[in-house]
Amino acid sequence: MPRFFIDTDDGDTFVEDDEGLDLPDSEAAREIALRALPDIARDKMPDGDDRTFRASVRDETAAVIYEATLTLAGGWKVDRPPS
């Protein structure tokens, strides 16, 4: 079974997977990367209005074979209400 590595970046911290996972194929690795993004975002919320979260999949040769990003872009549409 091939080994895949899922690296993540929350905009502040890059985490390189140095252990990897034995998975049946690259599609399974892709699904894990996609499922990780909302969890990463949730851990950082509400830390600002603009942030990009990234998960990438590397294969056994260390080549990045898949990358997904989740972008948060927020901003006031009117004058900011008083605090």
Backbone hydrogen bonds, N-H to C=O, Kabsch-Sander energy under -0.5 kcal/mol:
donor,donor_aa,acceptor,acceptor_aa,energy
4,F,21,L,-2.7
5,F,58,R,-2.5
7,D,5,F,-0.7
7,D,56,S,-2.5
8,T,15,V,-2.2
9,D,54,R,-2.3
10,D,13,T,-1.8
15,V,8,T,-3.5
15,V,13,T,-0.5
16,E,14,F,-0.6
17,D,15,V,-0.6
18,D,16,E,-0.7
21,L,4,F,-2.8
23,L,2,P,-2.4
23,L,21,L,-0.7
29,A,25,D,-1.3
30,R,26,S,-2.5
31,E,27,E,-2.2
32,I,28,A,-1.8
33,A,29,A,-2.3
34,L,30,R,-2.5
35,R,31,E,-2.3
36,A,32,I,-1.5
37,L,33,A,-1.1
39,D,35,R,-0.7
40,I,36,A,-2.3
41,A,37,L,-2.5
42,R,38,P,-2.5
43,D,39,D,-1.9
44,K,40,I,-1.0
44,K,41,A,-0.7
45,M,41,A,-0.9
45,M,42,R,-0.6
47,D,44,K,-1.4
48,G,46,P,-1.3
51,R,72,L,-2.2
53,F,70,L,-3.1
54,R,9,D,-2.7
55,A,68,A,-2.5
56,S,7,D,-2.6
57,V,66,Y,-3.1
58,R,5,F,-2.8
59,D,63,A,-2.1
62,A,59,D,-2.1
65,I,57,V,-2.8
65,I,63,A,-0.6
66,Y,57,V,-1.3
68,A,55,A,-2.8
70,L,53,F,-2.6
72,L,51,R,-3.4
73,A,71,T,-0.5
74,G,49,D,-1.7
